[in-house]
Amino acid sequence: MKGGAERTEILHRSLRVTLAAAAGFYPFQYGLQDPVPALYALFAPVALGLLSSIPGSGRQRAAVMLKALPVGLVLVTLGTVLAVRTWAAVLGMLVVGFLLAFAAIAGPRSAGAAPGLQLFYILACFPPYEPQTLWLRLTGLTVGVVLLALCELFLLPQPAGPPYRVSLAEAVATAGDTLTGRTRLPPEALRAAGARLRLSKLPPAERPAGAGRTARGLCQAGSTARRLLEQLALLIETGVLGSLDRDGDVDGARGGGRIDTATESLLPKMASRCDDIAAALRAGRADPGPERMDEAIGGFQQMRMRQVTGPPEDVPPAPVLRRQAAVLAVAESVRILEISVRVGLDGRRTRPIEPRELFWYTEAPAARLWLRRVAGNMTLRSVQFQNAVRIALALGAARLVAGSLDLTHGFWVLLAVLTLSRTTVGETWAAIRKAVAGNLVGAIAAGALLIGVGQHAEAYAAILAPGMLIAFALGPLLGIAWAQGLFTLVVATAFAQVSPATWRLAEARIVDVVTGSAIGLLCAMFAWPAGARREVRRTMAGLLRECGPLIQGTVAVLTAVPPGSAPSPSTLPVLRRLRLAESAYNQFRSEPAGSAPVTVDWHGVLIAANQILLGAQWLPRIDQPATALPPDAADRARAGARALADTTARLADLCTGERPPPDGTRPVRPGPAGPPLPALVDLDLWLRSLTAQLSRIEDELCRTDAGGSRPWWYPNGKG
């Protein structure tokens, strides 16, 4: 059941599309007596206004439509030229179909406009081959798109939603209020505030999904803000972060009767920086001041070292040291947030920022950023690539069948493929069943209309506009069967005005739709029929396999003898795998759930991978010891890292359904060992947190049903 706001927007959209289509069709058809531009002026608003799902406000959608117009003109030109031969049109359809579907990697706006642009090529690539009518086609297309853009701007325009930076500012302000004690929220409320930054919770037009520096910076800031709120929730749950009293003392920062001066000095600086970041986000301008968190973290570390290297009676107790490690992790999140927000608001190239692997995009030219986005998705493991291949093959096959069989109005075959294809075979079959039923009823009604009205064009002219308004409104409201049936009536009414038509027009419509549905279903059966369900397992497995070496490499840097002799591990393989896993997970969550319940917390895998990445980037930078760590402590840390790496490999096997090694063991708890050095305490905290997260994920992966049974090869119910 659609909500009131959604129903209102559907009605407004139907009015805009109807007015634009009628305002373009009638003058060309009855004023200039030219059906060629009339048809293109009619279908252009239908393509971009109804078939496409361009997100955003009226102004944003109008801008996308006008930017898409030059692309549409090129596609109509290409289709007109390639209509000379069936094989040429098919090859063009394969290329155009892939490129437009693959353009979804550029963000929601490109993905939304792609189906309408596909239709522009489809309309032009069918016989008759009439290159002399190209200018008429381009004129009709231009008029239709411009009229629709004007309607989006001035006829009941959709209001703009709050920008992403405003939602981000609210989350950052919540973190600052929590750090200062101005707001005392429970952990659940903090996590809920972070969850509101999930891209699935935001309007598509406001999601920072582009490849440029601005979008990447805001996206990184959003992920960091969510992590910051999660860290604060954990600090509250563990009692590390208490409320602030009137004197500004931190209740939870006391241990053993002594004030933790290091923590007390850092918390106000973090809170102040969060306030400044929130203010910059609301204003939409980058803070011109220096990056202050680097200096604050450096001073905090120096104070920690002075505490642990002083007289024994002045060394803080173990709870205080662990508290400092937790607060330091929060401070690093604030630092990353500070930098990423500045990049997201400024958008200009910057000098290298440490760690460079995390902020590599800040110094890269725009062309390189887009090339990296394209190259990262040019793999069979990318769901964007899979979807593009699927739709290109289906449209190419449909064009070949329609051209070979010389089907009347063959472009309806491709239109059926375009509108009914889904990411899984189950979804496709469900859509086809309803669509064929709706088209059958619509074809019968259209046949009766054509027989009853005959060749009276003025009657069809009177019916077309109200028919479009009803069809474009009721179709999205009542479902795909109604949409297909009513659209059949609309196209029959329109084509009856262009050329003499009989009841066989309705017959051709149902034949073409059934043909296109069969082709779409066959492609869905053979081209990744499970959608993202299998791919999410493969990509998560690949991500986990890259995480193991990164954990060991990070520990190796901190335990190297002499210090600094081990190279920092590269995080780029994990970053690339993480992007593919996130893309597969997003599509997986957008698909309807199957009969088997999903018991694995794939989002938990992504969170664990993000924590591994963050630790690999800030631990070597902040905690690189001046002297070698004690051998016993270093050996124990390396053993813990090996155990965690074995766990990630075992989890990867579980993701893909493989049998893990029989000697796999759960990761050992590193435990504090040796003197209370900050590097050891921070490393211990990181490894303990990863141990808990990976153990929980392993428990879920080992369940084969809701009852919690395990595979036969899993020994004694334990890893």
Secondary structure as UniProt FT lines:
FT   HELIX           4..26
FT   HELIX           27..31
FT   HELIX           35..45
FT   HELIX           46..51
FT   HELIX           58..82
FT   TURN            83..84
FT   HELIX           86..102
FT   HELIX           103..106
FT   HELIX           108..124
FT   HELIX           131..133
FT   HELIX           134..154
FT   HELIX           164..180
FT   HELIX           187..195
FT   TURN            196..197
FT   HELIX           199..201
FT   HELIX           204..206
FT   HELIX           213..237
FT   TURN            238..239
FT   TURN            246..247
FT   HELIX           251..253
FT   STRAND          254..255
FT   TURN            256..257
FT   STRAND          258..259
FT   HELIX           261..283
FT   HELIX           292..309
FT   HELIX           312..314
FT   HELIX           318..346
FT   TURN            356..358
FT   HELIX           360..363
FT   HELIX           366..377
FT   TURN            380..381
FT   HELIX           383..404
FT   TURN            405..406
FT   TURN            408..410
FT   HELIX           411..420
FT   HELIX           425..453
FT   TURN            454..455
FT   HELIX           457..478
FT   HELIX           480..498
FT   HELIX           504..526
FT   TURN            529..531
FT   HELIX           532..558
FT   TURN            563..564
FT   HELIX           572..590
FT   HELIX           602..623
FT   HELIX           631..655
FT   TURN            656..657
FT   TURN            662..663
FT   HELIX           678..701
FT   TURN            706..707
FT   TURN            712..713
FT   HELIX           715..717
//
